[in-house]
Amino acid sequence: MSRIGLWLVGARGGVASTVLTGLAALSQGKTRPIGLTTELPLFAGLDMAAWADFVAGGHEIRTIRLADAAMDLATRSRALDPDLVEQVRPELDAIDHRIRPGALHRVGSTIAALADPGVPRDDSPRDSIARLRQDIEDFAASEQLAHVVVVNVASTEPAVDPSRLPATWDELEPTLDDEACPLPASSLYAIAALESGCSYVNFTPSLGSLPEAIDQLARRQKSRHMGRDGKTGETLMKSVLAPLFAHRHLEVMSWVGHNIFGNLDARVLADPANKKAKVASKDHLLREILGYAPQTLVSMESIESLGDWKTAWDHIHFRGFLGTPMTLQFTWQGCDSLLAAPLVLDLARLTDAARRRGEVGTLHFLASFFKSPQGVAQQEFIRQFEMLEAWVKGRKT
Ligand SMILES: NC(=O)c1ccc[n+]([C@@H]2O[C@H](COP(=O)([O-])OP(=O)(O)OC[C@H]3O[C@@H](n4cnc5c(N)ncnc54)[C@H](O)[C@@H]3O)[C@@H](O)[C@H]2O)c1
């Protein structure tokens, strides 16, 4: 049996604490694998890790205890079973000892304000990368891991335009000494992971490994990466429903989506700079699926009483035969962290399975898991899922 590392950036957040509670529960057979794509019969013959093979650690900027973060989801949001959190408390406490201080380069003032005073703030990007890399390499060595998958589940950073960055790794690398280096922390984590030969997955809309130069680094290191932004709720619905309108040749005139939720992520996304990155990620796929741009509005508001429960209300105004206007409305009420956590676990397993197959570079076959899949133009969920199926069956995607 080979042990596989799961290194979470943002290790004490809502998604991370649900991932880690779920991983402990799955490893000990305390829960059924509902919501996990890799537990479908399709994946039965795939060479992939068992849940019990994973060892977790991570980076964080807050010093709360992991078990307390999980218990908060249980008591305040009623998202997790408090008895289950109690049962896996020893595992969560053990993981807490493997969580190291993160990096704060260009995360914006809202995220920086969350950070414990002990988190380094003035390091150069190169020094931060060296420190993050050492943490991951120490983890791999002390736990005797065959491979580490680094997954970014940290707060969403303010948007960075990748077209303003140097196009090649050889041009980008020297800028790491410069305080003016535009790379945010998510990209520094990506570089640290890839330089260590680990894999990197970006579950957030932050820049991460999106720049072409970082893809070049991944190929050079014979490592792999994918992102961005897990497709868990409203946007998953869009990528399923928009093809219905496209294939029936119905004309979508407008699509309005209002989202309300009340967890820490919502508080960070209440900052307009951070919100801009998320809204862009939720909005682009309609025009890409439909082939034209209906009027769209995506709103996101933090409503504290809702905790981890997100309500998305979508209003779709479309025209049918003879120009008659019609409406579809849907309401999605999901528990954000519970929707995200199984995707993170599937992504860790599939990224490791790709390593077993010797794959390097961008993992396009994982597109169905993301709102903005890197290097993939196809936005229809079912067609993206077919890419995953083809990959599992060993066909070229
Ligand atoms: N359904 C979902 O929940 C969903 C879907 C898609 C994407 N996401 C994204 O996943 C991320 C996590 O969501 P969440 O609900 O767990 O948020 P959260 O606010 O509960 O957790 C984020 C964690 O990251 C930590 N953090 C922030 N900046 C950091 C840094 N530079 N280094 C290390 N740690 C850092 C925070 O302290 C916090 O503990 C967010 O970016 C969110 O937008 C979530």
The ligand as a Gaussian input file, in Angstrom:
#p B3LYP/6-31G(d) Opt

LIG

0 1
 N      -19.342000      24.913000      -2.512000
 C      -18.267000      25.498000      -2.042000
 O      -18.118000      25.615000      -0.854000
 C      -17.242000      26.038000      -2.990000
 C      -17.386000      25.826000      -4.362000
 C      -16.400000      26.308000      -5.230000
 C      -15.298000      26.993000      -4.725000
 N      -15.210000      27.211000      -3.388000
 C      -14.055000      27.982000      -2.909000
 O      -13.330000      27.212000      -1.973000
 C      -12.678000      28.096000      -1.060000
 C      -12.946000      27.621000       0.370000
 O      -14.318000      27.789000       0.692000
 P      -14.736000      27.706000       2.224000
 O      -16.218000      27.795000       2.260000
 O      -14.025000      26.598000       2.881000
 O      -14.142000      29.083000       2.758000
 P      -13.644000      29.395000       4.241000
 O      -13.573000      30.870000       4.311000
 O      -14.457000      28.662000       5.238000
 O      -12.191000      28.760000       4.290000
 C      -11.074000      29.338000       3.673000
 C       -9.886000      29.101000       4.581000
 O       -8.710000      29.553000       3.916000
 C       -7.884000      30.207000       4.862000
 N       -6.978000      31.055000       4.095000
 C       -7.256000      32.227000       3.482000
 N       -6.188000      32.682000       2.809000
 C       -5.199000      31.773000       3.002000
 C       -3.849000      31.680000       2.552000
 N       -3.312000      32.629000       1.771000
 N       -3.133000      30.599000       2.918000
 C       -3.673000      29.626000       3.717000
 N       -4.950000      29.672000       4.166000
 C       -5.702000      30.716000       3.809000
 C       -8.867000      30.922000       5.770000
 O       -8.290000      31.260000       6.995000
 C       -9.968000      29.881000       5.892000
 O       -9.730000      29.009000       6.974000
 C      -13.195000      29.504000      -1.348000
 O      -12.267000      30.171000      -2.197000
 C      -14.468000      29.219000      -2.114000
 O      -14.832000      30.268000      -2.972000
 C      -16.126000      26.725000      -2.502000

